[in-house]
Amino acid sequence: MYSRLHESHSVNTHLLRSKMIAESLPFMNDKRFASTQVKAPPQLQKTGAVRVSMVSPGFVYEPYALQEKISIWRRCFTRSGWRRTKEDFVRELRSAYAIAKLRKTGYSKNTFYIEALELYKQINILMANGDKKEIRKNVTERMYSALKNEIKQREAIWDGVYWEMIEPVVKIRTLQARLIGIDRTDLKKAFIQLTLEFLTKQKFEAYDAKGNVLAGDRKKEVLVRDIWVFEKSLFHTGAYWRLCGRIKL
């Protein structure tokens, strides 16, 4: 996944990478960015270690987007191809840097996938049940507002919803990783956002107040592709992963 550079330039390359990433990271003390502080649920406020983890940048940094495929000839022999190659390299470099920082905190991809999948199932079940109180514990404040509005709009149309995910999942993969800096003088103070693709088989059915089916069929499995962004603080004690965004391609 990551671009490889010539071994003879490994030392200089490492310094160049760190400098490029440090200069390209967004910082929350910039005027164009705003921070959002969210109060933890009462049961979590009792554990002081969790209280500070309820802070979020309040936005998804560089939302993942599909890139147009270009030919080898265009990539190697045109100005637009050179520019695209540079952009692709920077994107990969940012992901590599973010993952490297995350690994220093004890990150394991397999462990994170298990946790992310559990969050994915739990949030979808809570959405189907219209449980806004429980959802709030697993998402950022901005995401909570969006999900709360979705539940309100859905309840105006359907009285009840059935949702089920068939396991094992078809596929989970990481699409990109990004860091959001807090302090330019201390790069350890940062949030990380991991964008994951979930490819799963699901069952869905919606009812009216009398139990009549209005949409879907709980007997049929449907292949669903979701792209979710999970966020975590790298410098707050007791920080945990939360959903901060969903991306539609």
Buried (B, 14 or more C-beta within 10 A) or exposed (E): EEEEBEEEEEEEBEEEBEEBBEEBBBBBEEEEBEBBEBEBBEEBEEEEEBBBBBBBBBBBBBBBEEEEEBEEEBBEEEEEBEEBBEEBBBBBBBBBBBBBBBEEEEBEBEEBBEBBBEBBBBBBBBBBBBBBEEBBBBBBBBBBEEBBEEBEEBEEEBBBBBBBBEEEBEEBEBBBBBBBBBEEEEBEBBBBBBBBBBEBBBBBBBBEEEEEEEEBEEEEBEEBEBBBBBBBBBBBEBBBBBBBBBBEE
